[in-house]
Amino acid sequence: MPTIADNLRYYLRHYVSPHRATIAHLARAIGVIFAITLALEVFVFNFNYFATMDYDTISLKREIHLKQDANDVFRMTEADHTLEFSNLNTKVNNIGIFFDRSQPAQNLTLKIRFTDDAHLRYFDSTEYTVGVPDVEVSTASLQSQYVNLKTTGLVTSLRIEVVGDDVRYPIRLVNVELNAHRPFDFNGARFGFALGLLLAAYAFRPRSAVYRIRILDAPHLTKAAVVGTVLVECALVTSFLFFGSNLVGVATASYNYGEWDGRSLVNTFEVGGDNAQQYAELAKSFAQGHLYLEEEPPDWLKEMDSPYDKGARDEAQKETGEEYLFDVAYYDGHYYVYFGVVPVLLFYLPFYLLTGANFPTAIGVLIAVLAFILGCSALLDRFARYHFKRVSLGLYLLMQIALVAGCGILYLIKFPTFYSLPLACGLAFSVWGIYFWMCGRASKSISFRRRCAFYLAGSLCMALVVGCRPQFLLLSLLAFPLFWRTYVTERRILKRRGLIEFLCLIAPYIAVAALVMMYNYARFGSFTDFGANYNLTVNDMTQRGWIFGRFAPAAFAYFLQPPHVIGTFPFLQPVDFATTYMGQTIKEATFGGILACYPVLWILFFTVPIVRLRNNQRETNTITGVIGVLVASGVVIGLVDAQMAGILQRYYADFSFMFFASVVLLVFIVNENADTVSLTARRLGLNTLTALVAVSVFYSCLLCFVPETGWYSDIYPWAYQDILETVQFWT
């Protein structure tokens, strides 16, 4: 039996030695990139350190007229929170406003005003000018406490005032300095991000070798690269989820330690408020043998003629003082959960039966999102290896990254609540269902039993989405272009094996549909009623109906609305919403239409000539049918969402996958015909595609850091300030 040393020598001799020159070249390139990144971090991102080295620092501690404690720390109070310094007569390049870091952390908004050679009096914004903007300073972030000023000549007077209504007084102030020396700050996260960005730019540069390595020609190498990319994506997604600690719901001795029980290695705790515990409470109800939630609705709700009118509910609650559960289904004197039941059966019920605790929703979202990433990668790999012969490693990775970043899963990870969980599960089941179907379609490469197993697994996944997010059932229409020719045109269904295969395709749908219909009937007395109309939400869903006037504003908001861009990180703001629809519109903050914000989707405008090119080269039009179903499903789901529920950012995950998957197939079709155009045209097309993907991924990443209610930036604004300082290193 060969030893480990023998195996290592064999590997080096057969896999490393033949590629020694390539490995050496790659190592040199990585070394150069590492050196460039190090230089950027030291000399560019820390340029304020070098710029302030020669400053003559002036301490204003003696000029501060505030009460001090025994440690000579000043106290800013609600009655006295303004600092004013006169007769300075000096050049001021920056201000250091230093707070006692032992006090409870908070963000402070400072209004800074000064007089100089160009301004004899304090100045502010006017009709034609913008004055000195207010600045956010965190008492826990040293870097934020240095403020660069752009003054003219000598500064005479300086005024610093704490403004805002959400300030917790007293504030402990240590000192104020003029022309303060900025400390050197080697930021590991920033260094790692810059290194990753430069490595990605090098890997996807126009003349990169990744575009010359075809998936079929180097299966081992390309699989290793794909696996490595997927692992990096999974690590980044996981890190981002745990970064938003206020929504995670797990605690250890060093993570969310305020909720740690002091005994367990890891314990769970409730996050998100009362209505966020619906799935956990439903699991408890299942364990007790009933389908409604255990909490009893107040008597006034049972006595109301119209319990679905929010205004009437709020008045009754105010009069009685008895609260009701929000955003749950109310029917016949009981609360129900109208969200899909599959996540409860997958996560919450087993976890509750094993531990007696509530399953942390964020972990379920993470598991589903990771499953989606793996499924997307496997599905693209299937297409690249079995249905398109010329796909390169570079093209595969480009499209895989675009698909993962653009399908809305990053926003679900940003808000990993029970609202996001059925969406994430529906996406995961959908991609794996399509993957298993594609595996089963392999003509002669698999046995009859394996084909049946793949069909069963695929249809089971596709059917289970009805218990997660019913909108994704439209993806089941892909069965028509995928299987029509085999089982209808070629009449394989008339053969014994063909009939068994067809039954394997439809049996999971029948079984799941029967169970879901029984579940619905047991709750609401109807096989097809999921209970969404009985939702105690901001509008009366029983009277919502389908109104044509909602389509136009929804189509614009979901597909065409340009993003609202500003000049400071994270550069995106919620878009303005205007409509002539003279009725109630359900609308949360959104950040632009999918076609306007993801330029890689502009390829969809060339769908007709591209699919025509494919049809001219193939006897069958399977890919054309798949693209048609995907695009049509995406449009329909977006409009249906607006009618059924409204315009919300998380709903983009309902239809984004359809559009991005269509673009992947269109790009693969064009790539198959790349030899018909000149080398210059191929390079131009590839460069354009790379740019479109880069901008699309950049938008998705920025969306992750837009401050929103309930997210990290809202709960820990003082810590979020550190992120702003990391990115806006020049301030």
N, C-alpha and C positions, 0 to 999 in steps of 0.2 A: 504494500500500500504506500503510495507516495506521501512524503512528509510535507509539512507546510513550506519548508524551504524549497523542496522540489517543485511544488505548485507555483511558488513565487518566481523561481527561475524560469519556469515554462512560460508564465505570464509575461515576464520581462522580455524573453527571447522572441515570443511570437506576436506580442501586441505593442510593446513599448519600443524595442530596438528598431523595427522597421519605420517607426514614425518619430525617431529621435530628433530630426531636424525640425519637424513641425512642432513638437513639444517644446524644444528650446526656443523657437521663435515666439510661441505663445507665452512662455514664461517671461521672456524679455518684454513683451508687450504689456503683460500684467504688471511687471515691475515698474515700467515707465508710467503706467496709469496710476499705480499706487503712489509713486513719487509726485506726480502731478496733483493728485488729490491731497496729499500731505502738504504740498506747497500752497494749494488753495486754502486749506484750513488754517495754516499758520499765517500766511501773508495777506490773503484776501479777506477771508471771513473774520479775521482778527485785525483788520487794518486799523480799527479804532485804537487798539493797544499801541501800535507804533505811532499813530497820529498824535496821541496825547502824551507821548513820552517826554516831550520838551516843555509841556505846559507848566506855568507857575501857578500852582494851586493856591487858592485863597479860601480859607475857612471862614464861614459866616456865623459860626457858633456863638460868638460874643454878641452878634446883632440880632439873635433870635429872642424875642420877648414873650416867651411862653413859660408856663409853670413847669418846674422840673421836679423829678422825684429824687430819692436818695442816691440813685445811680447816675445822676446828671442826664437823664433822658427826658426830653421835652414831651408834654402831653397836649395834643391838639384835641379840642373838645368841640361839641356841637355849637357852642357859643363863640369859640375862638379857634378857627381853623384856617386862618389866612396869615401868610408870612409876607412882609414887605420890607425891602431894603432900599435905602436912599443913599445918594452921594457916593455911588460906587466908582464912577469915572474910570472904568477899566474895560479892556477888551474881554468879552465873554464868548467862549467857544462852546462850552457845555455847562450843564449844571448836574451836580451829584446830590440827589435827595435821598438820604439814607435813613431807613426805618429799622427799628429794633426787630430782629427776625425771630425773637422769642414770643412775640405777641401773636394772637390768632391771625392766620393769613387772610388777606382780602385784597381785592383790586380797588385802587383809588383813581378817580378821574381828577386830574390836575388842570386847572386853568392858569396858564402862564402868560404874563404880560410884562413888557419892558419898554423903556424909553431909551433911544440911542441918538446918534447924529442925524438920522433920517426921520425920527419920530420924537417930538418934544413932549408928547402925551401918550398915554397908553392907547393902543389902537385895537380895533376889533374888525370883524367882517362888516362890509358895507354892500351896497347894491352891486358894486363893480369890483370889489376885492374880497379876498379871503384872509382873515387875520390868522394869528397863531392858533393852530388847531389844539383842542384839548388832547391831553396825552394820558394813556393808561399806564399806571405804575402798580406793580405788585409788591406788597410788603415782604413777600417770600422770594422774590426774584431779584438778585443783585443787579443783573444786566439791565433790567427794566428801569432801574433807579438812576441811570445816566441818561440825560436828555440833551441831545445836540441842539444848539440854537443857531440861527442864521441872523446875526445882527449886523448893523452898519456902524463902523467906527466904535466909539466908546459907549458902553452902557452906563446910564446914569441911575436909573431906578429899576427895580425888579419886584414883581408881585407874583406870589404863588398861592393859589386858593384851591382847597379841596371842594369839589362840587359834586352834586348828585344826591339822591334821596336814600340810597341803600348803603350808606356808610355806617359802619359800626364804630362808634366813639367809646372811649378815647383812643386816639392813634398815638403810638409811641414813636417819636422822631429823635434820631440820634444827632444828625448834623446836616448842614447844607454847605456844599462846596462849589466854588466857581472854578472852571478849567480843571476839573478833576481828572486824575489818571485812570484810564479804563484798564481793568485787570485783563490778563491774558486768559482766554477761555477756550480750551480745546474741547469741542463738543463731539463726543463719540457718535451720537445719533446722526448729526449733520455730516460727519466724516463718512460714516457708513453709507448714508443716502447718496452723497456725492460720488463715492467710489462705485456704488451700484449703478448710478446713472451713467458714469463714464464707461464702465464695462459694457453696459447695454448699448451705448452709442458706438463703441468699438465693435461689438458683436454684429450690429445691424448696419454698419457702414456700407456704402454702395458696393465696394469691391470685396466684401467679406467672404471668407471661404464657406460660410454657412449657406450661402445661396448657390454654391456649386456642389454641395453634398446632398444628393437626392435620398429621400427616405428609403426607397427600395434598394439603392446601391450599397448603403452602409447601415444595415438594420441594427447592429449592436451599438454602434456609435450614436445613431440618431435616437434610439430608445433610451440610452443613458442620458443624452442631452434633454430629452423630453421629461424623463423622470426627475432630473435635477431641477429643471424649470418649475415643474409642478411642486416639488418640495419647497422651493423658495417661495412660491406663491402661497402655499399653505402656511408656511411660517409667518409670512407678512400678514396674512389675514388673521391668523390666530393672535399675533402680537397686537394688531389693531383692536381686536375685540377686547382683549384683556386690558388694553390701554384705557378704554372707557369703563373704568371700574365701577362707576355708580350704577351701571345697568347689568352687571355680570351676575351678581347673586351668589358668589362663592367667596369664602373668607378663609385665610390662613393666618399664621402668626405674623407674617410679613406682608400680606396682601388683604386689603379691606379689613385690617386688623381691628377696627372699631366694632366690627360685627362678628369677630372670632369668638367662639365659645370657650376658649382657653384650654380645651381638652383634646379635641379632634385634630387630626392632621389637616383635614379640610371639612368645613361645614357649610351648609347652604343657609340663605336668608332671603326674605321677601324683598323685592324691589319693584318699583313702578306704581305703587298704590293699590287700592282695593280691587279695582276692576282688572288689574293685571294678573290676578291670581285665578282667573277663570278656569284655565286648564288644570291647575293643581286642585282646585275645589271640585272639578268634575271627576277627577281621578278618585277623590275621597268618596264622592257620591256613588261611583261605580263599585267601589269596594263595599259600600253599604247596600248595594243592590237596587239603586234607583237611578234614573236618567236626568233628573233635575238637580239643581244645586241645593245644598242643605239649608242655606240661609233663607229665612222666611221673609217674603216681601211685606212691607208695612200695610196695615189695614187700609189706609187711605188710598194706596195704589190699587188694591183689589176693588175698592168701591168706586173708582173713577170711571166715568163714561168713556173717556178717551185717554187711556194711560200712556199713549204714544206721543202726546203733545208735550213737548219739553217745557214750554212756558207754563202750562197747567201743572205739570209735575213739580216744577221749581216753586211755584206758589204754594202748593200743598205741603211740600217739604218745609218751606219757611214757616208756614202756619203751625204745623204739628211738631217740628223739630226732629222728626224721624227721617233718616236718610234712606235712599234707595240705591241699588247697584246701577251704575251707568254702563252702557254699551254691552248689555247682556239681553238675551231674548226673554220677554215676559209673556207667558201664555197660561191662561186658566189657573191663575193663582200661584204659579211657580216661576222661578228663574231657570233659564236654560242657556247653554252655550251654543251659539249658532255657527261658530267657526268649525272647520273640519275636525272630525273626531280622530283621524288617524294619528296625529301627533300625541294625543293622550294615550292611545294604545301602544305607541312605540316607546315613549319616554316616561310620561308621568305616572301611569298606573303601575308598571313594573317597579319603578323607583320607589313609589309610595309603599307598595306591598313589601319591598325588601328593607326599606329604611324607616318608613313612617314619616319621612320628610318630603317637602315639596321639591320637585325636580327643578333645577335652575334653567329657566327658559333660554338664557343666552348660550348655554352649552348645547342645547338642542339646535339652535340656529347655527352655531358653529359646525356641528356635526353635519347638518344638512348642506351647508355651504361648501364644506370640504368635499362632501360626496358629489356635489354639483361640479366642482372643479375637476375632480377625478373623472367624472362621467363625460364632461366636455372634452377633456384631453383624450380619453379613450375613443370617443366618437369621431373626433377629428383625425386621430391616428388611423381609425378604421377606414375613413374616406381616403386619406392620403395613401394608404398602403394597398387598398383593394379596388378603389374606384377611379383614382387619378394616378397616372404613372410618372408624372414629371414634378411632383411636389418636392421642393427642397426643404432642408431642415430650417433654413432661415424663414422661408415663406410660412411653413407650418407654425413656427414659434410666433411670428408676427401676428398671425390670425388667431392663434390660441390666446395670446395675451390680450388682444382686442376683445375677444369673446368673453373672457373671464372678467375683464375690467369693465365692460360696457353693459353687462346684463342686469345691473341693478343690485347685485349681491353685496357690493361694498356698502351700499346704503342700508341694506338689511343688517349687515354687521355693525354699522354705526348705531343703529337702533335695534338691538337684538331682543325685541319684546315679543309678546305672544301674538302681536299683529304680524310680525315678520316671520314667525315660525311656520305657519301653514304655507306661506309663499315660498320660503326656502325649501320646504319639503316637497312641494309641488314641482319646483324646478329640478330638484335632485331626481325624483322619480321619473320625470319626463325624459331627461337626457339618458338615464340608464335604460329606460324602456325603449327608446329609439336605438340605443346601442345594441341591446339584445336582439331587437328585430333585425338590425343590419347583420349581426352575426348569424342569425338563422337564415338569412337570405342567401348566404354563400352557397353557390350552386352545387358543386360536387365535392367540396373540400371537407364536409362534415357528414356524420352519419345521420340516419333518420331519427334516432333517439335524441341525439344532441340538438338537432334542428327543433324537435318538439319541445325540448327543455328550454331552448332559447326563446321560442315563441311564448311558452307559458310564462317565463320570467319577464319578458318584455311586456306582454299584455297585462300581467299582474301589476307591474310598475305603472303602466299607463292608466290602468283602471283605478289604482289607489289614489290618484290625484283628485278624484271626486270627493274623497274624504279629507283632502288637504285644501286645495284651491280649485273649485270646479271649472274656473276659466280655462285651465290648462287641458281640459278634455278636448278642446279644439285641436290640439296636437295629435290626437288619435286619428284625425282625418288623414294624417300622413299614411295610414294603412292603405288608402285607396291607390295612390301612385306607387307605393312600395310593393303591393301584393296583387293588384288588379290583373296585370298581365299574366302572372303565374297561375292564379287560381280561377280567373274568369275567362280571359282571352284564350289561354292555352288549355283551359278546362281541366286543370290538375285536380280541382275539387271533386271531379267525378270519379277519380281513382281512390282506392282505399287509403293509401298513404296520404294522398293529398287531402282527403276529407278529414283524416285524423289531425293533420297539421292545421287545417282551417279551424277545427274544433279547439285545438290548443290556443289559437289566436283569440277566439271569442269566449271561451269558457271562463277565464278570469273576469271578464267584463260582466258576464251573467252573475257570477258568484258575488262579486263586490257590489254590483247594482242591487241584488236581492238583499244583501245585508244592510246597505245604506237605506234602502226603501223601508225595510222593516224598522230600522232605527228612527227614521223620520215619522213613520206611522205611529210608533209607540209614543212619540213625543207630541206630535201636532195633529194626529189623525189624518195625515195625508202622506202618500208615498213619495211625493215630489217636493214637499215643502221642507226646506232646510232651516227655516226659522228666521231668516235674515229680515223679513218684513216685520217681525215682532221685536225688533231691536229697540231698546231704550236709548236712543241717540239724539243728535241735535235736531233731527227732523222726523216727521211722522212717516216711517217707511211704508206703512200700509196705504198711504195716500200718494206716494211718490210717483208711481206710474212711469210711463215712457213718453217723453215729450220731445218732439222734433227739435225744438229751439235749443236744447242743450247740446246738440251735436256740434254746431259750429264753434262755440267757445272751447269745447273739449278738444276738438281736433286741432285747433290752433295751439292750445296750451300743451297738449301732449306731444304734438309732432312738429310744430313750426315756430313756436315762441322763441325769439333770440334770447340768449342769457343776459342777465344784468351784471355787467363787469365794472369793477371799481379799481382804483390804483394801488390798493394795499392788500396784503395777504389776508385771507385766501382768495382775494380778487373776485369772488362770486357773491352775489346777494340774491335774495328771493326776488323773482320777477314781479312786476306790477300786473295786476289782472283787471281787465276792463271788459264789460260785456253789455250788449243791448238786450239780453234776455231778461225780461221783466218778471222774474220769479226767483225763487231761492236756489242759489248755487252752493253746493258743498265744496269748499276749496280750502286746502291747507297750503303752506309755503311750498312752492316749486321753483325750479332753477333753470327752466328753459325746455323747449321741445327737443325730442330725441334727435330729429333730423337736423336741427340747427346746432346742437351742441356736440354731436359726434360726427365730424366730417367724413369719417370712413364710411358712414352709411350713405354718402352721396353716390356711391357706386350703385345703389338701388335704382337711380334714375336711368341707368344704362341696362336695366334688366332685360328689356325686350331684345335688343341686338345681341346681347351675350347669350341668352337662351336660344335664340335663333341659330347662332353659330354652333351651339351644342347639338341642336336638333338636326342640323345638316350633316353632322358627322356620326349620328347614332340612329339605329333602327328604332329604338325605343326612346320615349320621352320621360323616363322616370325622374331624372334630376329636375327637369322643367316642372313636372307636377309637384315635386317636393318644394321647390322654390315658390311656386304659386300658392300652395297651401300655407307655407310659412308667412309670406307677406300678407295674404288675406286674413289669416288668423290674427296677426299682430294688429292690423287696423281694426278688425271687429272687436277684439278684446279691449283695446283702448277706449273705443266708443261705448261699449257695453259697461265698462267700469264707470265711466262718467254718468251713465244713466242710472246704474244701480246704486252707486255709492258717492261719486264725486271725483274731484281732481286732486290727487294726493301724490307726493313724490314716491312713496313706496310702491304705488301701483305701476310705476314704470317697469318694475321687475316682472309684471304680468305679461308684457309684450315685447320687451327689449330683446330677449333671446331669439325670437322669431326673426327679427330684422338682422341681427348680427349673424345668425346661422345662415341666412340667405346670402349675405355678403361674402361669407366664407366660401360658399359653393360657387358664387359668381367669380370670385378671384381665382379659385382653382380651375374653373373652366377657361378663363383667359390665359392662365399660366400654361394650360395644356397646348395652347396655340401660339406660344411665345415665339416659336421658330419661324412663324410666318411674317414676322416684322424684323426690322433691323436691330442691330445690337444697341444703337443709340436710343431707339424707341423703347427697347426692353429696359434699359437702365433708367430712362426717364420715368417709365411707368413704375418701376420698383421704388425709385426715390420718392415719387409722389405718394405711393401707397404707404411707405414708411413714415412720411410726414403726416399723412392723414391718421394713421394709427397712433403716432406720438401725441398729436393734439387731442385725440379722443381719450387716450389713457390719462393724459395730463388733466383733462376736465374731470374725469372720474376721481382722480386722486385729490384734486382741489375740493370736490364736493364732500369728501370725507372730513374735511377740516373746517367747513363753514359753521360758524357758531349758530346753534339752534337751541330752542327751549327743551330742557330735559336732557341735553347731551352734556358731555364732559365740560364744554366751555361755559355752560350755564351753572353747573353744580360746583365746579372748581375753576372759576374764572382766573384766580390767582395763579394756578398751575398752567392753564391755557396760555397765559401771558408768556410763559417760558417758551412755548412753541413759536409764538409770534417773534420773540426776540431771537430765536434760533434762525428763523428764516430771514427776517428783516435785520440782518447783521449790520447794515449801514446806518441805522438810526442811532 
